[in-house]
Amino acid sequence: MADTNDRDLTSRGAENNLEGKAKDLKGKVKDAFGGLTGDTSTQAEGKWDQAKGKVQDTFGDAQRNLDDNNR
């Protein structure tokens, strides 16, 4: 039973890493687009998306590290 929970934790961590990196990339695109067009609202939205993505990616790392430490 513990192995199943560990794999689930690793899977969730990997999923959070992937989703976080995608949000970060989306934010970078928005930030750049806002900068090119002079749209400060879009640029700020992009920076916010980047921050959310980095937090989610870090959370995924923590989940995976917990699994590694429990093995």
Residue frames as a rotation matrix with the C-alpha (Angstrom) as fourth column:
MET 1
0.565 0.825 0.000 0.00
0.825 -0.565 0.000 0.00
0.000 0.000 -1.000 0.00
ALA 2
0.400 -0.483 -0.779 2.83
0.197 -0.785 0.588 2.45
-0.895 -0.389 -0.218 0.79
ASP 3
-0.631 -0.681 0.370 4.34
0.486 0.025 0.874 1.93
-0.605 0.732 0.315 -2.66
THR 4
-0.052 0.711 0.701 1.10
0.971 -0.127 0.201 3.00
0.232 0.691 -0.684 -4.33
ASN 5
0.820 0.350 -0.453 0.97
0.492 -0.836 0.243 6.20
-0.293 -0.422 -0.858 -2.28
ASP 6
-0.031 -0.922 -0.386 4.62
0.201 -0.384 0.901 6.92
-0.979 -0.049 0.197 -3.08
ARG 7
-0.658 -0.187 0.730 4.02
0.726 0.103 0.680 6.52
-0.202 0.977 0.068 -6.80
ASP 8
0.403 0.867 0.293 0.95
0.892 -0.444 0.087 8.71
0.206 0.226 -0.952 -6.56
LEU 9
0.656 -0.235 -0.717 3.00
0.273 -0.812 0.516 11.39
-0.704 -0.535 -0.468 -4.82
THR 10
-0.479 -0.876 0.051 5.70
0.297 -0.107 0.949 11.16
-0.826 0.470 0.311 -7.47
SER 11
-0.385 0.420 0.822 3.10
0.918 0.084 0.387 11.31
0.094 0.904 -0.418 -10.24
ARG 12
0.726 0.671 -0.148 1.44
0.686 -0.721 0.097 14.34
-0.041 -0.172 -0.984 -8.70
GLY 13
0.276 -0.719 -0.638 4.83
0.181 -0.613 0.769 15.98
-0.944 -0.328 -0.039 -8.30
ALA 14
-0.690 -0.532 0.491 5.70
0.536 0.082 0.841 15.37
-0.487 0.843 0.228 -11.94
GLU 15
0.054 0.809 0.585 2.30
0.967 -0.188 0.172 16.69
0.249 0.556 -0.793 -12.99
ASN 16
0.799 0.209 -0.564 2.80
0.433 -0.851 0.297 19.84
-0.418 -0.482 -0.770 -10.91
ASN 17
-0.242 -0.942 -0.234 6.27
0.269 -0.296 0.916 20.29
-0.932 0.159 0.325 -12.42
LEU 18
-0.630 0.018 0.776 4.87
0.772 0.117 0.624 20.06
-0.080 0.993 -0.087 -15.93
GLU 19
0.423 0.872 0.245 1.90
0.868 -0.468 0.167 22.34
0.261 0.142 -0.955 -15.29
GLY 20
0.589 -0.268 -0.763 4.12
0.372 -0.748 0.550 24.84
-0.717 -0.608 -0.341 -13.47
LYS 21
-0.541 -0.839 0.047 6.60
0.379 -0.193 0.905 25.00
-0.751 0.508 0.422 -16.32
ALA 22
-0.352 0.508 0.786 3.73
0.905 -0.029 0.424 25.48
0.238 0.861 -0.450 -18.79
LYS 23
0.730 0.628 -0.269 2.30
0.681 -0.700 0.214 28.37
-0.054 -0.339 -0.939 -16.73
ASP 24
0.163 -0.771 -0.615 5.76
0.276 -0.563 0.779 29.93
-0.947 -0.297 0.121 -16.50
LEU 25
-0.723 -0.441 0.531 6.19
0.591 0.003 0.807 29.70
-0.358 0.897 0.258 -20.27
LYS 26
0.122 0.858 0.498 2.72
0.932 -0.272 0.240 31.12
0.342 0.435 -0.833 -20.90
GLY 27
0.726 0.135 -0.674 3.58
0.507 -0.767 0.392 33.98
-0.464 -0.627 -0.626 -18.56
LYS 28
-0.313 -0.920 -0.237 6.82
0.355 -0.345 0.869 34.71
-0.881 0.188 0.434 -20.37
VAL 29
-0.574 0.183 0.798 4.96
0.808 -0.030 0.588 34.90
0.131 0.983 -0.131 -23.68
LYS 30
0.539 0.842 0.035 2.33
0.808 -0.528 0.262 37.24
0.239 -0.113 -0.965 -22.19
ASP 31
0.440 -0.469 -0.766 5.01
0.417 -0.649 0.636 39.38
-0.796 -0.599 -0.090 -20.58
ALA 32
-0.646 -0.743 0.176 6.91
0.460 -0.194 0.867 39.70
-0.610 0.641 0.467 -23.85
PHE 33
-0.297 0.630 0.718 3.74
0.884 -0.104 0.457 40.40
0.362 0.770 -0.526 -25.85
GLY 34
0.709 0.576 -0.408 2.66
0.700 -0.646 0.304 43.05
-0.089 -0.501 -0.861 -23.37
GLY 35
0.063 -0.794 -0.605 6.10
0.350 -0.550 0.758 44.63
-0.934 -0.260 0.243 -23.55
LEU 36
-0.748 -0.368 0.553 6.05
0.612 -0.059 0.788 44.71
-0.257 0.928 0.269 -27.34
THR 37
-0.153 0.803 0.576 2.56
0.777 -0.262 0.573 46.17
0.611 0.535 -0.584 -27.56
GLY 38
-0.783 -0.193 0.591 2.89
-0.143 -0.869 -0.474 48.51
0.605 -0.456 0.653 -24.59
ASP 39
0.324 0.945 -0.046 0.03
-0.292 0.146 0.945 46.74
0.900 -0.293 0.324 -22.79
THR 40
-0.566 -0.628 0.534 1.08
-0.659 -0.045 -0.751 46.92
0.496 -0.777 -0.389 -19.15
SER 41
0.242 0.743 0.624 -1.97
-0.935 0.350 -0.054 44.91
-0.259 -0.571 0.779 -18.05
THR 42
0.905 0.049 -0.423 -0.98
-0.243 0.875 -0.419 41.94
0.350 0.482 0.803 -20.21
GLN 43
-0.034 -0.997 -0.071 2.61
-0.265 0.077 -0.961 42.31
0.964 -0.014 -0.267 -19.11
ALA 44
-0.414 -0.049 0.909 1.58
-0.903 -0.103 -0.417 42.27
0.114 -0.993 -0.002 -15.43
GLU 45
0.683 0.705 0.187 -0.65
-0.707 0.704 -0.072 39.26
-0.183 -0.083 0.980 -16.07
GLY 46
0.626 -0.529 -0.573 2.33
-0.150 0.640 -0.754 37.50
0.765 0.558 0.321 -17.63
LYS 47
-0.444 -0.814 0.375 4.52
-0.527 -0.102 -0.844 38.21
0.725 -0.572 -0.384 -14.63
TRP 48
-0.034 0.537 0.843 1.79
-0.969 0.189 -0.160 36.88
-0.245 -0.822 0.514 -12.33
ASP 49
0.889 0.351 -0.294 1.47
-0.435 0.850 -0.299 33.70
0.145 0.393 0.908 -14.45
GLN 50
0.131 -0.931 -0.341 5.24
-0.235 0.305 -0.923 33.24
0.963 0.201 -0.179 -14.25
ALA 51
-0.522 -0.314 0.793 5.17
-0.804 -0.129 -0.580 33.52
0.285 -0.941 -0.185 -10.47
LYS 52
0.414 0.759 0.502 2.30
-0.844 0.527 -0.100 31.03
-0.340 -0.383 0.859 -10.16
GLY 53
0.805 -0.141 -0.576 4.12
-0.291 0.753 -0.591 28.63
0.517 0.643 0.565 -12.46
LYS 54
-0.232 -0.973 0.007 7.34
-0.397 0.088 -0.913 28.82
0.888 -0.215 -0.407 -10.48
VAL 55
-0.321 0.208 0.924 5.48
-0.938 0.063 -0.340 28.17
-0.129 -0.976 0.175 -7.22
GLN 56
0.742 0.664 0.098 3.68
-0.634 0.741 -0.220 25.16
-0.218 0.101 0.971 -8.71
ASP 57
0.520 -0.641 -0.564 6.93
-0.231 0.530 -0.816 23.79
0.822 0.555 0.127 -10.14
THR 58
-0.503 -0.714 0.486 8.64
-0.638 -0.072 -0.767 24.18
0.582 -0.696 -0.420 -6.76
PHE 59
0.095 0.642 0.760 5.71
-0.931 0.328 -0.162 22.42
-0.354 -0.692 0.629 -5.08
GLY 60
0.883 0.201 -0.425 6.11
-0.394 0.809 -0.436 19.55
0.256 0.552 0.794 -7.55
ASP 61
-0.043 -0.977 -0.210 9.81
-0.339 0.212 -0.916 19.33
0.940 0.032 -0.341 -6.68
ALA 62
-0.472 -0.094 0.877 8.90
-0.878 -0.042 -0.477 19.15
0.081 -0.995 -0.063 -2.99
GLN 63
0.603 0.753 0.263 6.42
-0.752 0.647 -0.127 16.35
-0.265 -0.122 0.956 -3.63
ARG 64
0.734 -0.369 -0.570 8.99
-0.173 0.710 -0.683 14.36
0.657 0.600 0.457 -5.55
ASN 65
-0.340 -0.901 0.268 11.66
-0.496 -0.070 -0.866 14.98
0.799 -0.427 -0.423 -2.89
LEU 66
-0.015 0.429 0.903 9.31
-0.978 0.181 -0.103 13.74
-0.208 -0.885 0.417 -0.19
ASP 67
0.915 0.379 -0.141 8.90
-0.404 0.872 -0.277 10.55
0.018 0.310 0.951 -2.16
ASP 68
0.332 -0.878 -0.346 12.66
-0.158 0.310 -0.938 10.17
0.930 0.366 -0.036 -2.62
ASN 69
-0.451 -0.525 0.721 13.26
-0.746 -0.221 -0.628 10.68
0.489 -0.822 -0.292 1.10
ASN 70
0.260 0.663 0.702 10.66
-0.907 0.417 -0.058 8.08
-0.331 -0.622 0.710 2.02
ARG 71
0.808 0.024 -0.589 12.31
-0.360 0.811 -0.462 5.33
0.466 0.585 0.664 -0.02
